[in-house]
């Protein structure tokens, strides 16, 4: 079956005529999107197709403006709901769940580092125009070099990864002002000659995330659009606060929910296959009429479901800490930020471990025929395995270990 991602407004595939109002309705909308995506996720993955229609579906469903102010037509939702939505979409297609998760992070980035005036302006325009965000902010690469040309700054350089790439409306850039240690974030239009995407994303999993390399050669930004910078007697200066550093905890808990969503998709897909196609084992004294009666199959599903519920509960706890911080962003302390990061690190490592185990063990309860390429069970393990290498999970375990053993909180870095 091939899903119709281009269906007109008012159809089941997208273009909903009513906007959700409650958190529960938003999550249900995300599940509807996931159902549409799941119908041909494997075929689209194997084709390595540019996810233009998928992003259109996210826009038509309203999910791209989930965090946008209600007065401008957005959902006005919080991060607890956003993370549940990311998890739900990831169950249908991990690649599109990642695109949505990164988009929502970059949508929120102006709140993390922008001035009040920038926050108001960006959120109004991004919501009303349904911007889809990409980001070229890979810290393992050399920073983009920024030159100061008076009233404008100019970005130049390359990044190995730029999730959202060719299908984004705007791209978040980050670089260092030449001759200084000043980092600058800016939101720029994606469609311009000074940005060239390499189209070189071809990986084991998460194949539709448009995460390939990008060349930035002369992107011009007025100083007024440099996030968080204000004009002073000494020139343009950034106004720091602890909340500026929440971008890493946020992206890490987004990662955890992507993995949990993919694991949910694996478990649900495997369960359908087991009920409909897996045959009971005939060479045993305890013959069963169906595979669903086999004790080892019931035990395995029970074990995997229990582990996934536990991992989701830890992710929900982490989301609660994010909400507590957002409630007083201007006065958040380093200790609050560090404690949230520790719980998020724990949630992420548990999500990876649980997701990879589910992605592997589903074959134990579906059988040899489930390894057929047409079944596509491999997509779930491939997706988690690929993205879980974003940063070494061992360092997340060590973060939690230093807290548990020594009472140490992680210092803010590009990965903690």
Helices and strands as residue ranges (DSSP letters): H 23-38, H 41-47, H 52-61, G 63-65, G 70-72, H 79-92, H 94-113, H 116-128, E 133-136, E 144-148, E 152-159, G 165-167, E 170-177, E 183-189, E 195-197, E 214-222, G 223-225, E 229-232, E 235-238, G 242-245, H 246-276, G 291-293, H 295-326, G 329-331, H 334-361, G 362-365, G 368-371, H 378-387, H 393-406
